[in-house]
Amino acid sequence: RKFSRLTADQAELLVKKLMQEYELTRREAVQVADICPTDVDELRNVLSGFKRLVSFLLFSEEKMQGIVNLVKQALNGELRG
């Protein structure tokens, strides 16, 4: 799978961390890694199609900001396993 804004290793690490730390499914995490949203509004748009996440995640600014921070770390090459 080709991720446009991240190296394959960074994308896989981001997916893994999103699944572990935020309990996203692999499909949800891959969607985030594909698009790499860099603010909460963009992330909300990316995840709004996942009905499971509406109550779990979309109304928690803290969780949303945490995901955005992980994405930014990955984009900057700062994400470590």
PDB file of N, CA, C and O in Angstrom:
ATOM      1  N   ARG A   1       0.851  -1.181   0.000  1.00  0.00           N
ATOM      2  CA  ARG A   1       0.000   0.000   0.000  1.00  0.00           C
ATOM      3  C   ARG A   1       0.892   1.238   0.000  1.00  0.00           C
ATOM      4  O   ARG A   1       1.853   1.314   0.766  1.00  0.00           O
ATOM      5  N   LYS A   2       0.580   2.198  -0.850  1.00  0.00           N
ATOM      6  CA  LYS A   2       1.374   3.425  -0.939  1.00  0.00           C
ATOM      7  C   LYS A   2       0.694   4.549  -0.160  1.00  0.00           C
ATOM      8  O   LYS A   2      -0.475   4.863  -0.384  1.00  0.00           O
ATOM      9  N   PHE A   3       1.443   5.139   0.748  1.00  0.00           N
ATOM     10  CA  PHE A   3       0.956   6.285   1.505  1.00  0.00           C
ATOM     11  C   PHE A   3       1.638   7.518   0.927  1.00  0.00           C
ATOM     12  O   PHE A   3       2.863   7.546   0.812  1.00  0.00           O
ATOM     13  N   SER A   4       0.881   8.518   0.568  1.00  0.00           N
ATOM     14  CA  SER A   4       1.433   9.622  -0.201  1.00  0.00           C
ATOM     15  C   SER A   4       2.318  10.576   0.600  1.00  0.00           C
ATOM     16  O   SER A   4       3.325  11.052   0.077  1.00  0.00           O
ATOM     17  N   ARG A   5       1.972  10.863   1.839  1.00  0.00           N
ATOM     18  CA  ARG A   5       2.712  11.886   2.575  1.00  0.00           C
ATOM     19  C   ARG A   5       3.684  11.310   3.595  1.00  0.00           C
ATOM     20  O   ARG A   5       4.467  12.050   4.191  1.00  0.00           O
ATOM     21  N   LEU A   6       3.643  10.017   3.798  1.00  0.00           N
ATOM     22  CA  LEU A   6       4.506   9.365   4.779  1.00  0.00           C
ATOM     23  C   LEU A   6       5.286   8.248   4.109  1.00  0.00           C
ATOM     24  O   LEU A   6       4.849   7.690   3.102  1.00  0.00           O
ATOM     25  N   THR A   7       6.446   7.924   4.674  1.00  0.00           N
ATOM     26  CA  THR A   7       7.123   6.717   4.223  1.00  0.00           C
ATOM     27  C   THR A   7       6.271   5.526   4.657  1.00  0.00           C
ATOM     28  O   THR A   7       5.427   5.658   5.543  1.00  0.00           O
ATOM     29  N   ALA A   8       6.481   4.395   4.052  1.00  0.00           N
ATOM     30  CA  ALA A   8       5.718   3.197   4.414  1.00  0.00           C
ATOM     31  C   ALA A   8       5.923   2.850   5.888  1.00  0.00           C
ATOM     32  O   ALA A   8       4.975   2.478   6.580  1.00  0.00           O
ATOM     33  N   ASP A   9       7.160   2.972   6.365  1.00  0.00           N
ATOM     34  CA  ASP A   9       7.448   2.657   7.768  1.00  0.00           C
ATOM     35  C   ASP A   9       6.736   3.609   8.719  1.00  0.00           C
ATOM     36  O   ASP A   9       6.164   3.178   9.720  1.00  0.00           O
ATOM     37  N   GLN A  10       6.768   4.903   8.408  1.00  0.00           N
ATOM     38  CA  GLN A  10       6.091   5.881   9.267  1.00  0.00           C
ATOM     39  C   GLN A  10       4.579   5.669   9.242  1.00  0.00           C
ATOM     40  O   GLN A  10       3.916   5.790  10.271  1.00  0.00           O
ATOM     41  N   ALA A  11       4.038   5.356   8.072  1.00  0.00           N
ATOM     42  CA  ALA A  11       2.594   5.123   7.965  1.00  0.00           C
ATOM     43  C   ALA A  11       2.179   3.907   8.785  1.00  0.00           C
ATOM     44  O   ALA A  11       1.178   3.949   9.499  1.00  0.00           O
ATOM     45  N   GLU A  12       2.943   2.830   8.683  1.00  0.00           N
ATOM     46  CA  GLU A  12       2.604   1.625   9.451  1.00  0.00           C
ATOM     47  C   GLU A  12       2.728   1.871  10.947  1.00  0.00           C
ATOM     48  O   GLU A  12       1.906   1.386  11.725  1.00  0.00           O
ATOM     49  N   LEU A  13       3.743   2.616  11.354  1.00  0.00           N
ATOM     50  CA  LEU A  13       3.906   2.940  12.769  1.00  0.00           C
ATOM     51  C   LEU A  13       2.744   3.812  13.252  1.00  0.00           C
ATOM     52  O   LEU A  13       2.225   3.609  14.349  1.00  0.00           O
ATOM     53  N   LEU A  14       2.341   4.778  12.434  1.00  0.00           N
ATOM     54  CA  LEU A  14       1.204   5.626  12.788  1.00  0.00           C
ATOM     55  C   LEU A  14      -0.063   4.788  12.931  1.00  0.00           C
ATOM     56  O   LEU A  14      -0.812   4.954  13.894  1.00  0.00           O
ATOM     57  N   VAL A  15      -0.304   3.898  11.985  1.00  0.00           N
ATOM     58  CA  VAL A  15      -1.484   3.024  12.048  1.00  0.00           C
ATOM     59  C   VAL A  15      -1.457   2.206  13.337  1.00  0.00           C
ATOM     60  O   VAL A  15      -2.466   2.105  14.035  1.00  0.00           O
ATOM     61  N   LYS A  16      -0.314   1.631  13.644  1.00  0.00           N
ATOM     62  CA  LYS A  16      -0.175   0.809  14.848  1.00  0.00           C
ATOM     63  C   LYS A  16      -0.477   1.618  16.111  1.00  0.00           C
ATOM     64  O   LYS A  16      -1.205   1.159  16.991  1.00  0.00           O
ATOM     65  N   LYS A  17       0.088   2.827  16.192  1.00  0.00           N
ATOM     66  CA  LYS A  17      -0.133   3.667  17.373  1.00  0.00           C
ATOM     67  C   LYS A  17      -1.591   4.112  17.484  1.00  0.00           C
ATOM     68  O   LYS A  17      -2.138   4.155  18.586  1.00  0.00           O
ATOM     69  N   LEU A  18      -2.218   4.440  16.369  1.00  0.00           N
ATOM     70  CA  LEU A  18      -3.630   4.838  16.392  1.00  0.00           C
ATOM     71  C   LEU A  18      -4.507   3.694  16.884  1.00  0.00           C
ATOM     72  O   LEU A  18      -5.470   3.910  17.619  1.00  0.00           O
ATOM     73  N   MET A  19      -4.168   2.483  16.475  1.00  0.00           N
ATOM     74  CA  MET A  19      -4.941   1.316  16.907  1.00  0.00           C
ATOM     75  C   MET A  19      -4.726   1.051  18.396  1.00  0.00           C
ATOM     76  O   MET A  19      -5.675   0.748  19.119  1.00  0.00           O
ATOM     77  N   GLN A  20      -3.484   1.165  18.850  1.00  0.00           N
ATOM     78  CA  GLN A  20      -3.170   0.874  20.253  1.00  0.00           C
ATOM     79  C   GLN A  20      -3.647   1.964  21.201  1.00  0.00           C
ATOM     80  O   GLN A  20      -4.276   1.678  22.220  1.00  0.00           O
ATOM     81  N   GLU A  21      -3.349   3.205  20.867  1.00  0.00           N
ATOM     82  CA  GLU A  21      -3.596   4.307  21.795  1.00  0.00           C
ATOM     83  C   GLU A  21      -5.014   4.859  21.730  1.00  0.00           C
ATOM     84  O   GLU A  21      -5.518   5.400  22.714  1.00  0.00           O
ATOM     85  N   TYR A  22      -5.662   4.723  20.568  1.00  0.00           N
ATOM     86  CA  TYR A  22      -6.998   5.312  20.405  1.00  0.00           C
ATOM     87  C   TYR A  22      -8.059   4.290  20.010  1.00  0.00           C
ATOM     88  O   TYR A  22      -9.204   4.649  19.737  1.00  0.00           O
ATOM     89  N   GLU A  23      -7.674   3.022  19.983  1.00  0.00           N
ATOM     90  CA  GLU A  23      -8.596   1.920  19.711  1.00  0.00           C
ATOM     91  C   GLU A  23      -9.322   2.055  18.375  1.00  0.00           C
ATOM     92  O   GLU A  23     -10.476   1.648  18.241  1.00  0.00           O
ATOM     93  N   LEU A  24      -8.634   2.630  17.388  1.00  0.00           N
ATOM     94  CA  LEU A  24      -9.199   2.678  16.048  1.00  0.00           C
ATOM     95  C   LEU A  24      -9.058   1.304  15.412  1.00  0.00           C
ATOM     96  O   LEU A  24      -8.138   0.556  15.741  1.00  0.00           O
ATOM     97  N   THR A  25      -9.959   0.974  14.509  1.00  0.00           N
ATOM     98  CA  THR A  25      -9.787  -0.251  13.734  1.00  0.00           C
ATOM     99  C   THR A  25      -8.678   0.002  12.718  1.00  0.00           C
ATOM    100  O   THR A  25      -8.306   1.150  12.473  1.00  0.00           O
ATOM    101  N   ARG A  26      -8.155  -1.060  12.131  1.00  0.00           N
ATOM    102  CA  ARG A  26      -7.105  -0.883  11.125  1.00  0.00           C
ATOM    103  C   ARG A  26      -7.611  -0.012   9.972  1.00  0.00           C
ATOM    104  O   ARG A  26      -6.899   0.869   9.492  1.00  0.00           O
ATOM    105  N   ARG A  27      -8.836  -0.265   9.537  1.00  0.00           N
ATOM    106  CA  ARG A  27      -9.414   0.508   8.427  1.00  0.00           C
ATOM    107  C   ARG A  27      -9.476   2.003   8.767  1.00  0.00           C
ATOM    108  O   ARG A  27      -9.128   2.849   7.943  1.00  0.00           O
ATOM    109  N   GLU A  28      -9.916   2.312   9.973  1.00  0.00           N
ATOM    110  CA  GLU A  28     -10.005   3.711  10.408  1.00  0.00           C
ATOM    111  C   GLU A  28      -8.617   4.343  10.485  1.00  0.00           C
ATOM    112  O   GLU A  28      -8.414   5.476  10.047  1.00  0.00           O
ATOM    113  N   ALA A  29      -7.674   3.604  11.041  1.00  0.00           N
ATOM    114  CA  ALA A  29      -6.312   4.118  11.199  1.00  0.00           C
ATOM    115  C   ALA A  29      -5.641   4.338   9.844  1.00  0.00           C
ATOM    116  O   ALA A  29      -4.928   5.324   9.658  1.00  0.00           O
ATOM    117  N   VAL A  30      -5.866   3.426   8.902  1.00  0.00           N
ATOM    118  CA  VAL A  30      -5.301   3.577   7.557  1.00  0.00           C
ATOM    119  C   VAL A  30      -5.884   4.816   6.878  1.00  0.00           C
ATOM    120  O   VAL A  30      -5.169   5.535   6.180  1.00  0.00           O
ATOM    121  N   GLN A  31      -7.162   5.062   7.078  1.00  0.00           N
ATOM    122  CA  GLN A  31      -7.793   6.261   6.512  1.00  0.00           C
ATOM    123  C   GLN A  31      -7.108   7.525   7.037  1.00  0.00           C
ATOM    124  O   GLN A  31      -6.842   8.453   6.272  1.00  0.00           O
ATOM    125  N   VAL A  32      -6.828   7.558   8.328  1.00  0.00           N
ATOM    126  CA  VAL A  32      -6.135   8.706   8.917  1.00  0.00           C
ATOM    127  C   VAL A  32      -4.729   8.823   8.325  1.00  0.00           C
ATOM    128  O   VAL A  32      -4.302   9.919   7.963  1.00  0.00           O
ATOM    129  N   ALA A  33      -4.014   7.711   8.225  1.00  0.00           N
ATOM    130  CA  ALA A  33      -2.650   7.732   7.689  1.00  0.00           C
ATOM    131  C   ALA A  33      -2.629   8.133   6.217  1.00  0.00           C
ATOM    132  O   ALA A  33      -1.688   8.790   5.772  1.00  0.00           O
ATOM    133  N   ASP A  34      -3.646   7.751   5.460  1.00  0.00           N
ATOM    134  CA  ASP A  34      -3.723   8.128   4.044  1.00  0.00           C
ATOM    135  C   ASP A  34      -3.880   9.632   3.868  1.00  0.00           C
ATOM    136  O   ASP A  34      -3.256  10.230   2.991  1.00  0.00           O
ATOM    137  N   ILE A  35      -4.709  10.234   4.697  1.00  0.00           N
ATOM    138  CA  ILE A  35      -5.052  11.643   4.514  1.00  0.00           C
ATOM    139  C   ILE A  35      -4.167  12.572   5.340  1.00  0.00           C
ATOM    140  O   ILE A  35      -3.934  13.716   4.948  1.00  0.00           O
ATOM    141  N   CYS A  36      -3.678  12.095   6.469  1.00  0.00           N
ATOM    142  CA  CYS A  36      -2.805  12.879   7.352  1.00  0.00           C
ATOM    143  C   CYS A  36      -3.410  14.232   7.727  1.00  0.00           C
ATOM    144  O   CYS A  36      -2.832  15.275   7.422  1.00  0.00           O
ATOM    145  N   PRO A  37      -4.559  14.220   8.382  1.00  0.00           N
ATOM    146  CA  PRO A  37      -5.155  15.494   8.797  1.00  0.00           C
ATOM    147  C   PRO A  37      -4.273  16.196   9.826  1.00  0.00           C
ATOM    148  O   PRO A  37      -3.758  15.562  10.747  1.00  0.00           O
ATOM    149  N   THR A  38      -4.103  17.503   9.666  1.00  0.00           N
ATOM    150  CA  THR A  38      -3.209  18.244  10.554  1.00  0.00           C
ATOM    151  C   THR A  38      -3.946  19.208  11.480  1.00  0.00           C
ATOM    152  O   THR A  38      -3.318  20.009  12.173  1.00  0.00           O
ATOM    153  N   ASP A  39      -5.270  19.134  11.491  1.00  0.00           N
ATOM    154  CA  ASP A  39      -6.029  19.873  12.498  1.00  0.00           C
ATOM    155  C   ASP A  39      -7.297  19.086  12.834  1.00  0.00           C
ATOM    156  O   ASP A  39      -7.690  18.175  12.105  1.00  0.00           O
ATOM    157  N   VAL A  40      -7.918  19.448  13.934  1.00  0.00           N
ATOM    158  CA  VAL A  40      -9.054  18.692  14.455  1.00  0.00           C
ATOM    159  C   VAL A  40     -10.232  18.712  13.485  1.00  0.00           C
ATOM    160  O   VAL A  40     -10.902  17.693  13.315  1.00  0.00           O
ATOM    161  N   ASP A  41     -10.495  19.849  12.850  1.00  0.00           N
ATOM    162  CA  ASP A  41     -11.620  19.919  11.909  1.00  0.00           C
ATOM    163  C   ASP A  41     -11.421  18.969  10.735  1.00  0.00           C
ATOM    164  O   ASP A  41     -12.358  18.289  10.313  1.00  0.00           O
ATOM    165  N   GLU A  42     -10.207  18.923  10.211  1.00  0.00           N
ATOM    166  CA  GLU A  42      -9.910  18.020   9.104  1.00  0.00           C
ATOM    167  C   GLU A  42     -10.056  16.563   9.555  1.00  0.00           C
ATOM    168  O   GLU A  42     -10.606  15.737   8.825  1.00  0.00           O
ATOM    169  N   LEU A  43      -9.568  16.253  10.745  1.00  0.00           N
ATOM    170  CA  LEU A  43      -9.702  14.896  11.281  1.00  0.00           C
ATOM    171  C   LEU A  43     -11.170  14.529  11.451  1.00  0.00           C
ATOM    172  O   LEU A  43     -11.576  13.416  11.119  1.00  0.00           O
ATOM    173  N   ARG A  44     -11.960  15.453  11.963  1.00  0.00           N
ATOM    174  CA  ARG A  44     -13.391  15.206  12.155  1.00  0.00           C
ATOM    175  C   ARG A  44     -14.043  14.844  10.811  1.00  0.00           C
ATOM    176  O   ARG A  44     -14.875  13.939  10.748  1.00  0.00           O
ATOM    177  N   ASN A  45     -13.663  15.550   9.744  1.00  0.00           N
ATOM    178  CA  ASN A  45     -14.196  15.247   8.417  1.00  0.00           C
ATOM    179  C   ASN A  45     -13.764  13.868   7.941  1.00  0.00           C
ATOM    180  O   ASN A  45     -14.560  13.136   7.352  1.00  0.00           O
ATOM    181  N   VAL A  46     -12.518  13.512   8.191  1.00  0.00           N
ATOM    182  CA  VAL A  46     -11.996  12.206   7.777  1.00  0.00           C
ATOM    183  C   VAL A  46     -12.756  11.078   8.464  1.00  0.00           C
ATOM    184  O   VAL A  46     -13.100  10.081   7.828  1.00  0.00           O
ATOM    185  N   LEU A  47     -13.018  11.230   9.758  1.00  0.00           N
ATOM    186  CA  LEU A  47     -13.608  10.146  10.541  1.00  0.00           C
ATOM    187  C   LEU A  47     -15.129  10.179  10.611  1.00  0.00           C
ATOM    188  O   LEU A  47     -15.736   9.261  11.162  1.00  0.00           O
ATOM    189  N   SER A  48     -15.747  11.205  10.072  1.00  0.00           N
ATOM    190  CA  SER A  48     -17.199  11.345  10.218  1.00  0.00           C
ATOM    191  C   SER A  48     -17.973  10.221   9.540  1.00  0.00           C
ATOM    192  O   SER A  48     -19.122   9.964   9.902  1.00  0.00           O
ATOM    193  N   GLY A  49     -17.377   9.555   8.574  1.00  0.00           N
ATOM    194  CA  GLY A  49     -18.053   8.455   7.898  1.00  0.00           C
ATOM    195  C   GLY A  49     -18.070   7.159   8.690  1.00  0.00           C
ATOM    196  O   GLY A  49     -18.767   6.214   8.319  1.00  0.00           O
ATOM    197  N   PHE A  50     -17.318   7.104   9.767  1.00  0.00           N
ATOM    198  CA  PHE A  50     -17.257   5.899  10.584  1.00  0.00           C
ATOM    199  C   PHE A  50     -18.237   6.034  11.743  1.00  0.00           C
ATOM    200  O   PHE A  50     -17.921   6.652  12.759  1.00  0.00           O
ATOM    201  N   LYS A  51     -19.407   5.464  11.593  1.00  0.00           N
ATOM    202  CA  LYS A  51     -20.471   5.613  12.597  1.00  0.00           C
ATOM    203  C   LYS A  51     -20.032   5.191  13.997  1.00  0.00           C
ATOM    204  O   LYS A  51     -20.445   5.796  14.987  1.00  0.00           O
ATOM    205  N   ARG A  52     -19.200   4.163  14.082  1.00  0.00           N
ATOM    206  CA  ARG A  52     -18.744   3.665  15.375  1.00  0.00           C
ATOM    207  C   ARG A  52     -18.019   4.752  16.171  1.00  0.00           C
ATOM    208  O   ARG A  52     -18.050   4.760  17.401  1.00  0.00           O
ATOM    209  N   LEU A  53     -17.380   5.648  15.467  1.00  0.00           N
ATOM    210  CA  LEU A  53     -16.543   6.643  16.131  1.00  0.00           C
ATOM    211  C   LEU A  53     -17.288   7.893  16.570  1.00  0.00           C
ATOM    212  O   LEU A  53     -16.748   8.695  17.332  1.00  0.00           O
ATOM    213  N   VAL A  54     -18.503   8.072  16.111  1.00  0.00           N
ATOM    214  CA  VAL A  54     -19.193   9.330  16.376  1.00  0.00           C
ATOM    215  C   VAL A  54     -19.244   9.646  17.862  1.00  0.00           C
ATOM    216  O   VAL A  54     -18.822  10.727  18.273  1.00  0.00           O
ATOM    217  N   SER A  55     -19.747   8.736  18.669  1.00  0.00           N
ATOM    218  CA  SER A  55     -19.833   9.032  20.102  1.00  0.00           C
ATOM    219  C   SER A  55     -18.516   8.770  20.817  1.00  0.00           C
ATOM    220  O   SER A  55     -18.192   9.449  21.791  1.00  0.00           O
ATOM    221  N   PHE A  56     -17.758   7.794  20.344  1.00  0.00           N
ATOM    222  CA  PHE A  56     -16.518   7.401  21.012  1.00  0.00           C
ATOM    223  C   PHE A  56     -15.450   8.483  20.910  1.00  0.00           C
ATOM    224  O   PHE A  56     -14.747   8.757  21.883  1.00  0.00           O
ATOM    225  N   LEU A  57     -15.327   9.093  19.749  1.00  0.00           N
ATOM    226  CA  LEU A  57     -14.175   9.936  19.478  1.00  0.00           C
ATOM    227  C   LEU A  57     -14.525  11.352  19.060  1.00  0.00           C
ATOM    228  O   LEU A  57     -13.891  12.306  19.511  1.00  0.00           O
ATOM    229  N   LEU A  58     -15.514  11.499  18.213  1.00  0.00           N
ATOM    230  CA  LEU A  58     -15.727  12.787  17.572  1.00  0.00           C
ATOM    231  C   LEU A  58     -16.115  13.903  18.535  1.00  0.00           C
ATOM    232  O   LEU A  58     -15.972  15.081  18.210  1.00  0.00           O
ATOM    233  N   PHE A  59     -16.602  13.540  19.711  1.00  0.00           N
ATOM    234  CA  PHE A  59     -16.985  14.587  20.649  1.00  0.00           C
ATOM    235  C   PHE A  59     -15.925  14.810  21.722  1.00  0.00           C
ATOM    236  O   PHE A  59     -16.170  15.536  22.685  1.00  0.00           O
ATOM    237  N   SER A  60     -14.773  14.209  21.573  1.00  0.00           N
ATOM    238  CA  SER A  60     -13.686  14.379  22.530  1.00  0.00           C
ATOM    239  C   SER A  60     -12.553  15.169  21.881  1.00  0.00           C
ATOM    240  O   SER A  60     -11.748  14.620  21.128  1.00  0.00           O
ATOM    241  N   GLU A  61     -12.503  16.449  22.180  1.00  0.00           N
ATOM    242  CA  GLU A  61     -11.452  17.297  21.616  1.00  0.00           C
ATOM    243  C   GLU A  61     -10.065  16.801  22.019  1.00  0.00           C
ATOM    244  O   GLU A  61      -9.122  16.874  21.231  1.00  0.00           O
ATOM    245  N   GLU A  62      -9.944  16.297  23.245  1.00  0.00           N
ATOM    246  CA  GLU A  62      -8.649  15.822  23.733  1.00  0.00           C
ATOM    247  C   GLU A  62      -8.150  14.645  22.891  1.00  0.00           C
ATOM    248  O   GLU A  62      -6.987  14.613  22.491  1.00  0.00           O
ATOM    249  N   LYS A  63      -9.032  13.681  22.625  1.00  0.00           N
ATOM    250  CA  LYS A  63      -8.642  12.533  21.803  1.00  0.00           C
ATOM    251  C   LYS A  63      -8.349  12.967  20.372  1.00  0.00           C
ATOM    252  O   LYS A  63      -7.389  12.500  19.759  1.00  0.00           O
ATOM    253  N   MET A  64      -9.178  13.858  19.844  1.00  0.00           N
ATOM    254  CA  MET A  64      -8.968  14.335  18.476  1.00  0.00           C
ATOM    255  C   MET A  64      -7.609  15.034  18.366  1.00  0.00           C
ATOM    256  O   MET A  64      -6.868  14.810  17.409  1.00  0.00           O
ATOM    257  N   GLN A  65      -7.289  15.875  19.341  1.00  0.00           N
ATOM    258  CA  GLN A  65      -6.018  16.588  19.310  1.00  0.00           C
ATOM    259  C   GLN A  65      -4.851  15.614  19.452  1.00  0.00           C
ATOM    260  O   GLN A  65      -3.803  15.812  18.839  1.00  0.00           O
ATOM    261  N   GLY A  66      -5.023  14.572  20.250  1.00  0.00           N
ATOM    262  CA  GLY A  66      -3.981  13.562  20.389  1.00  0.00           C
ATOM    263  C   GLY A  66      -3.689  12.858  19.075  1.00  0.00           C
ATOM    264  O   GLY A  66      -2.530  12.606  18.744  1.00  0.00           O
ATOM    265  N   ILE A  67      -4.732  12.543  18.329  1.00  0.00           N
ATOM    266  CA  ILE A  67      -4.556  11.903  17.021  1.00  0.00           C
ATOM    267  C   ILE A  67      -3.851  12.859  16.063  1.00  0.00           C
ATOM    268  O   ILE A  67      -2.927  12.458  15.355  1.00  0.00           O
ATOM    269  N   VAL A  68      -4.277  14.107  16.037  1.00  0.00           N
ATOM    270  CA  VAL A  68      -3.633  15.105  15.177  1.00  0.00           C
ATOM    271  C   VAL A  68      -2.154  15.239  15.542  1.00  0.00           C
ATOM    272  O   VAL A  68      -1.307  15.347  14.656  1.00  0.00           O
ATOM    273  N   ASN A  69      -1.842  15.234  16.826  1.00  0.00           N
ATOM    274  CA  ASN A  69      -0.443  15.332  17.254  1.00  0.00           C
ATOM    275  C   ASN A  69       0.374  14.138  16.768  1.00  0.00           C
ATOM    276  O   ASN A  69       1.520  14.302  16.349  1.00  0.00           O
ATOM    277  N   LEU A  70      -0.208  12.935  16.820  1.00  0.00           N
ATOM    278  CA  LEU A  70       0.488  11.752  16.293  1.00  0.00           C
ATOM    279  C   LEU A  70       0.745  11.902  14.799  1.00  0.00           C
ATOM    280  O   LEU A  70       1.836  11.589  14.321  1.00  0.00           O
ATOM    281  N   VAL A  71      -0.253  12.379  14.062  1.00  0.00           N
ATOM    282  CA  VAL A  71      -0.093  12.586  12.617  1.00  0.00           C
ATOM    283  C   VAL A  71       1.039  13.578  12.356  1.00  0.00           C
ATOM    284  O   VAL A  71       1.881  13.343  11.490  1.00  0.00           O
ATOM    285  N   LYS A  72       1.063  14.668  13.089  1.00  0.00           N
ATOM    286  CA  LYS A  72       2.115  15.677  12.900  1.00  0.00           C
ATOM    287  C   LYS A  72       3.496  15.103  13.203  1.00  0.00           C
ATOM    288  O   LYS A  72       4.461  15.396  12.496  1.00  0.00           O
ATOM    289  N   GLN A  73       3.591  14.286  14.250  1.00  0.00           N
ATOM    290  CA  GLN A  73       4.873  13.639  14.563  1.00  0.00           C
ATOM    291  C   GLN A  73       5.303  12.740  13.411  1.00  0.00           C
ATOM    292  O   GLN A  73       6.474  12.727  13.033  1.00  0.00           O
ATOM    293  N   ALA A  74       4.362  11.996  12.857  1.00  0.00           N
ATOM    294  CA  ALA A  74       4.685  11.109  11.734  1.00  0.00           C
ATOM    295  C   ALA A  74       5.139  11.919  10.523  1.00  0.00           C
ATOM    296  O   ALA A  74       6.119  11.560   9.871  1.00  0.00           O
ATOM    297  N   LEU A  75       4.440  13.001  10.221  1.00  0.00           N
ATOM    298  CA  LEU A  75       4.810  13.843   9.077  1.00  0.00           C
ATOM    299  C   LEU A  75       6.191  14.457   9.248  1.00  0.00           C
ATOM    300  O   LEU A  75       6.904  14.671   8.268  1.00  0.00           O
ATOM    301  N   ASN A  76       6.567  14.738  10.482  1.00  0.00           N
ATOM    302  CA  ASN A  76       7.883  15.327  10.763  1.00  0.00           C
ATOM    303  C   ASN A  76       8.970  14.278  10.957  1.00  0.00           C
ATOM    304  O   ASN A  76      10.119  14.617  11.238  1.00  0.00           O
ATOM    305  N   GLY A  77       8.611  13.003  10.810  1.00  0.00           N
ATOM    306  CA  GLY A  77       9.583  11.932  10.988  1.00  0.00           C
ATOM    307  C   GLY A  77       9.975  11.709  12.434  1.00  0.00           C
ATOM    308  O   GLY A  77      11.020  11.122  12.714  1.00  0.00           O
ATOM    309  N   GLU A  78       9.139  12.178  13.364  1.00  0.00           N
ATOM    310  CA  GLU A  78       9.466  12.107  14.792  1.00  0.00           C
ATOM    311  C   GLU A  78       8.775  10.962  15.516  1.00  0.00           C
ATOM    312  O   GLU A  78       8.991  10.773  16.713  1.00  0.00           O
ATOM    313  N   LEU A  79       7.958  10.202  14.821  1.00  0.00           N
ATOM    314  CA  LEU A  79       7.216   9.118  15.467  1.00  0.00           C
ATOM    315  C   LEU A  79       8.153   7.936  15.674  1.00  0.00           C
ATOM    316  O   LEU A  79       8.812   7.482  14.738  1.00  0.00           O
ATOM    317  N   ARG A  80       8.204   7.451  16.883  1.00  0.00           N
ATOM    318  CA  ARG A  80       9.085   6.330  17.227  1.00  0.00           C
ATOM    319  C   ARG A  80       8.271   5.189  17.794  1.00  0.00           C
ATOM    320  O   ARG A  80       7.277   5.399  18.489  1.00  0.00           O
ATOM    321  N   GLY A  81       8.704   3.983  17.488  1.00  0.00           N
ATOM    322  CA  GLY A  81       8.027   2.786  17.991  1.00  0.00           C
ATOM    323  C   GLY A  81       8.381   2.558  19.397  1.00  0.00           C
ATOM    324  O   GLY A  81       7.911   1.596  20.004  1.00  0.00           O
TER     325      GLY A  81
END
